[in-house]
């Protein structure tokens, strides 16, 4: 009888199957704060969809868990392998298959990075506008987590830009969903079901992405306010202005001070303003013509002044770019300062002010420190939680998640549930929804080999559910 090692070698060749000491440390973890790690038995590097299907089929035959991995930049532990399992690395499936100018789409393999795609599209005046803050991230990982980022307020998130997929189910079968078209009513939308499923339903081997014209003129406005409530009250007005901002971010004063200090930014904000401002709004505008952009800047500055801004600073291009880059690194600054966990709750954007007030109350009650920033334009709140006691932290985070859900929000906007947040999902989500998710998982992956333990634990590992009708 063949061993799984024999079958993996037969699928991709001996040079592309790593095991034992050949498996580097980088394959054992992602970028989540906990650095949850596990060592797989094998790292397999396929180069075609057919090879992926053979690897999945081998994992099914030998009942071995399989995890897909792109760049490993995830923040929820979703690409951390199962101990003793197979890690499917897409580092060789990193080709831009096609840039179709007639249909404004790109066809990419899952190992293509955002930076790689952006450079290729810049040459033809197009852009894939989903920038979740880490340009070394892979498109496959972005599809798996439905990545968002700062530009979501204008362009939406990953699921708004994926038109079709090629994927391998947990049976080893290959399916193609969607295509180079923007609408279809032909049965269930399997494309959208796979997006955001964190590798638990299928292994994506190719994606068809919708592209947009690349606008060449941008400007960054830094807008200090005396209170966070003023910032959050201004956001709906900014979004409704008709100007169509590319980015609308809020940053609290502590996070801004850390960003400026770490990056050595010179923003030209007088001391009397920085001493008064408790929160900042960052608004980025774009247009294809400089004169139209100037008109939008003038209109937006007047609106923000009417909404109570202490001032409006139109940053020089270099300073604006540096500020956005510093904002993208805010998570790493928090990690460097010893944050114990990170949160990416989403609430309706009109509810940010009461939500943040509730978070401040919960943090004070638990003796914790919570700081942050967020994509204010779409209600995505990013927070760093400083509370070293695991039991106190768990209760605090559960209460923070519950407060967001009570306002009509959700536990995660873009990082995903992974292994890091699945306990909270289990505690807070409707049992009927969780049971439905499990049935969907069973249909796509009947052997349960795809990323077991991500989003929820395998059913056989659960205690009996005390809730009638539960799973």
Beta strands, then each sheet from edge to edge (+ up, - down):
strand 1: 17-19
strand 2: 42-44
strand 3: 66-69
strand 4: 86-89
strand 5: 96-100
strand 6: 105-108
strand 7: 126-127
strand 8: 162-169
strand 9: 174-178
strand 10: 202-210
strand 11: 212-213
strand 12: 217-225
strand 13: 247-252
strand 14: 279-287
strand 15: 313-314
strand 16: 341-346
strand 17: 369-375
strand 18: 380-386
sheet 1: 1+ 2- 4- 3-
sheet 2: 5+ 6- 10+ 8- 9+
sheet 3: 7+ 11-
sheet 4: 15+ 12- 14+ 13- 17+ 18- 16+
end
